[in-house]
Amino acid sequence: MKASGFMKKNSFMEGALIATLAIVITKILGMIYVIPFYRIIGTRGGALYSYAYNIYMIFLGVSSAGIPTAISKIISEYDTLGYKEAKQRSYKIGVKIISYISVIAFLVMFIGARAIAYTLVGNLKGGNSIEDVTFVIRCVSFAVLVIPYLSVTKGFLQGHRIMTPSSVSEVLEQVVRIIVVLLGSYIVYKVFSGSLSLAVGIAVSGAFFGGLASYIYLKVIMKRHKKELDIRAYEKKDPIRDKTIIKKIVTYAMPFIVINVASFVYNYVDMVLIIKGCSMLGFSASDTEFIQSAITTWASKICMIITSFSLGMVISLIPNIVNNYVKKDYKGVEDKINNAYETILTISIPCACGLIILSKYVWQVFYGPSTYGPIILNILVISTLFNNLYTLTFNAVQSLNKFKTVYISIIAGFVVNMILDIPMMLLLDKTPLPSYWGTSVATIIGYSTSILIATHELKKWHGLSFKRTFKTVARLLVPSVTMVLVLVIFNHFTNFSYTSNMSSIIAIVTNMLIGIPVYLSIAYKMNILQDVFGKEYLNRIIKKLTFGKVSIIKN
């Protein structure tokens, strides 16, 4: 690919597509690798991996979630205003700040690993030991030393609305990580008969090696394309002081840190309260650890394909919203937020419906037979839909500098979730529904609380309307419900076995071959796809997929 094409600025929908495509590829790889990995380490190893990975995500949220996104926002702002030197200086300052934060986060995570392990496992007998959990947390802690630098560099490129290099690095990072995870755990545990904790420790260290490879790649790309990125020595400084830039970074970063940490703290609180709740309800230690790891890690990995749409949309949304906001184009802001909501829902609603219908077959293919797994997946799919809307809403609110709204709404949602976790488990235990659904139901209520507060404030302060999104959701019910009815009837008259991998794969493929055309054809006839993606843009996608043979725009 030519340098000009590789480093060109992308429009909102084009950038969203590139970012989403990379994330979808990354998430698909992330979904596929867990099939052999879970079979290598088993249920107990899966729980151990879950402990380390979820703690790592919390510390990563603190050390890298806020500043990179803030850098993206500042770069977009200064690029719009023509401050070329200031945006370059902002990147350097961001790197310096994040270097301190990442070292502190690493030290807290490494030194405090045992204390963290104790809060997770406590006095639970019959599962993973505190020593094992401590070891794997320390193994993954080294990733915190490299991923923040990678994230800031991505933020610099995304702030220029240049999505391709960071998207390629995303895939590279995942590929390297998966190689380390699979080869490392297999060689240690299966070939040399090493301990399970060592195998899982090697696996979680894949995050470090993947991040390092991706960071090196981006630095090489930036060095080769200095001209396109305006990276050079400026003789004259822009009239913006370093203190102003630092203040902007801190101001912009804090809400993003709160957003991301809140999401991961949701998981952490669920981990702790699931264990306590299941113990109160009489589940065995092995069942408790499985339910906890399934809810916080393994079912979530299957739901990655749904999550990827919101992540890709957010990456493109932030610099574009900032661009409109700086110009005081509130109509443009409203259009982009509604467009982002509509795009996510148009894609993720049918995916969620399909996953719920096929939960037994999907779980069998990924992890083997399970009593609890498919039932947990059903509720996690719904929770993921709300998480998508939650992620998009708060990144949009932060981009508009409504920091107070971010804090209030997120704290309110988190408190609601925390308060309701165990009560919802105890309440559902009195009903035919599974008691362990309680934490996910509490999370959904928490997300809903936060979203309602945030959207109300957006409407109040900027008069933003979401009627377009509500109308699209109402229209989406027709193709979605039709698809579900067709698949339910189809599966009623077929006899696929969900205890066999081959039969499960055939069931998944045949349901997709039936369900996808049903949904897309009805959505197309109702003009939903054209209204959401735009006729011209949809036409370009179809032309690329069919090598120029098919076009939806008729003369």
Secondary structure, DSSP 8 states (H G I E B T S, - for coil): --HHHHT----HHHHHHHHHHHHHHHHHHHHHHHHHHHHHHHHHHHHHHHHHHHHHHHHHIIIIIHHHHHHHHHHHHHHHHT-HHHHHHHHHHHHHHHHHHHHHHHHHHHHTHHHHHHHHHTT--SS--HHHHHHHHHHHHGGGGTHHHHHHHHHHHHHTT--HHHHHHHHHHHHHHHHHHHHHHHIIIIIS---HHHHHHHHHTHHHHHHHHHHHHHHHHHHHTTTTTT-S--SS--S--HHHHHHHHHHHHHHHHHHHHHHHHHHHHHHHHHHHHHHHTT--HHHHHHHHHIIIIIHHHHTHHHHHHHHHHHHHHHHHHHHHHHTT-HHHHHHHHHHHHHHHHHHHHHHHHHHHHTHHHHHHHHH---SSHHHHHHHHHHHHHHHHHHHHHHHHHHHTT-HHHHHHHHHHHHHHHHHHHHHHHHHHTTSSS-GGGHHHHHHHHHHHHHHHHHHHHHHHHH----HHHHHHHHHHHHHHHHHHHHHHHHHHS----TTSHHHHHHHHHHHHHHHHHHHHHHHHHTTHHHHHH-HHHHHHHHHHHTTTS--S---
